[in-house]
């Protein structure tokens, strides 16, 4: 995951699956999610049932991260272009 990213999305669709787990398993899953978001890998071993749930969530976290990186890149390009026209209005913009 990206080191400069400070947040992630957690979907309410997962509630149904969370409710099938014990509180201990939910705690392990949430810990793994946060560790993955921060470090790129869960730091603690997961029980097998929790590992299955985490694998689905990891895939979604990765897709969301890719979208975020693309959005960040596009916003950076737009900002550079806008700054160029603000400070150099008579010079054509080139990337």
PEGI-V306848 format. One record per residue. N is the residue number from 1. RES is the residue in one small letter. PHI is phi in whole degrees, 0 to 359 (none if undefined). NEAR is the number of other ideal C-beta (glycine too) atoms within 10 Angstrom. D_FIRST is the distance of its C-alpha to the first C-alpha in whole Angstrom. Layout:
{{N | RES | PHI | NEAR | D_FIRST} {N | RES | PHI | NEAR | D_FIRST}}
//
This chain:
{{1 | x | none | 18 | 0} {2 | x | 282 | 12 | 4} {3 | x | 291 | 8 | 6} {4 | x | 271 | 6 | 9} {5 | x | 275 | 14 | 8} {6 | x | 252 | 8 | 10} {7 | x | 210 | 7 | 11} {8 | x | 207 | 17 | 10} {9 | x | 261 | 10 | 13} {10 | x | 240 | 15 | 15} {11 | x | 270 | 9 | 18} {12 | x | 292 | 6 | 22} {13 | x | 300 | 8 | 22} {14 | x | 283 | 15 | 21} {15 | x | 305 | 9 | 24} {16 | x | 304 | 8 | 26} {17 | x | 285 | 14 | 24} {18 | x | 298 | 12 | 23} {19 | x | 291 | 8 | 27} {20 | x | 279 | 10 | 28} {21 | x | 259 | 16 | 26} {22 | x | 285 | 11 | 28} {23 | x | 300 | 7 | 27} {24 | x | 296 | 10 | 25} {25 | x | 293 | 16 | 23} {26 | x | 299 | 16 | 22} {27 | x | 299 | 12 | 21} {28 | x | 296 | 22 | 19} {29 | x | 294 | 23 | 17} {30 | x | 296 | 15 | 16} {31 | x | 298 | 15 | 16} {32 | x | 297 | 22 | 13} {33 | x | 298 | 19 | 11} {34 | x | 295 | 13 | 11} {35 | x | 296 | 14 | 10} {36 | x | 296 | 19 | 7} {37 | x | 296 | 19 | 6} {38 | x | 273 | 14 | 7} {39 | x | 252 | 11 | 7} {40 | x | 87 | 11 | 5} {41 | x | 198 | 10 | 9} {42 | x | 298 | 19 | 12} {43 | x | 269 | 11 | 14} {44 | x | 243 | 8 | 17} {45 | x | 294 | 9 | 19} {46 | x | 251 | 17 | 19} {47 | x | 300 | 15 | 23} {48 | x | 302 | 6 | 23} {49 | x | 295 | 14 | 23} {50 | x | 288 | 22 | 20} {51 | x | 299 | 15 | 18} {52 | x | 296 | 11 | 20} {53 | x | 299 | 22 | 19} {54 | x | 297 | 20 | 15} {55 | x | 299 | 10 | 15} {56 | x | 293 | 11 | 16} {57 | x | 291 | 19 | 13} {58 | x | 300 | 18 | 10} {59 | x | 300 | 10 | 12} {60 | x | 293 | 15 | 12} {61 | x | 299 | 18 | 9} {62 | x | 294 | 12 | 7} {63 | x | 297 | 10 | 10} {64 | x | 297 | 17 | 10} {65 | x | 295 | 17 | 7} {66 | x | 299 | 11 | 9} {67 | x | 298 | 11 | 12} {68 | x | 296 | 16 | 11} {69 | x | 297 | 13 | 10} {70 | x | 295 | 10 | 13} {71 | x | 297 | 10 | 15} {72 | x | 299 | 13 | 14} {73 | x | 297 | 10 | 15} {74 | x | 295 | 10 | 18} {75 | x | 294 | 10 | 19} {76 | x | 295 | 10 | 19} {77 | x | 299 | 11 | 21} {78 | x | 296 | 10 | 24} {79 | x | 295 | 10 | 24} {80 | x | 296 | 12 | 25} {81 | x | 294 | 13 | 27} {82 | x | 296 | 11 | 29} {83 | x | 295 | 11 | 29} {84 | x | 300 | 15 | 31} {85 | x | 291 | 13 | 33} {86 | x | 290 | 8 | 34} {87 | x | 266 | 8 | 35} {88 | x | 224 | 10 | 36} {89 | x | 297 | 7 | 38} {90 | x | 267 | 5 | 40} {91 | x | 257 | 9 | 38} {92 | x | 300 | 7 | 36} {93 | x | 275 | 11 | 32} {94 | x | 227 | 6 | 31} {95 | x | 279 | 6 | 27}}
//
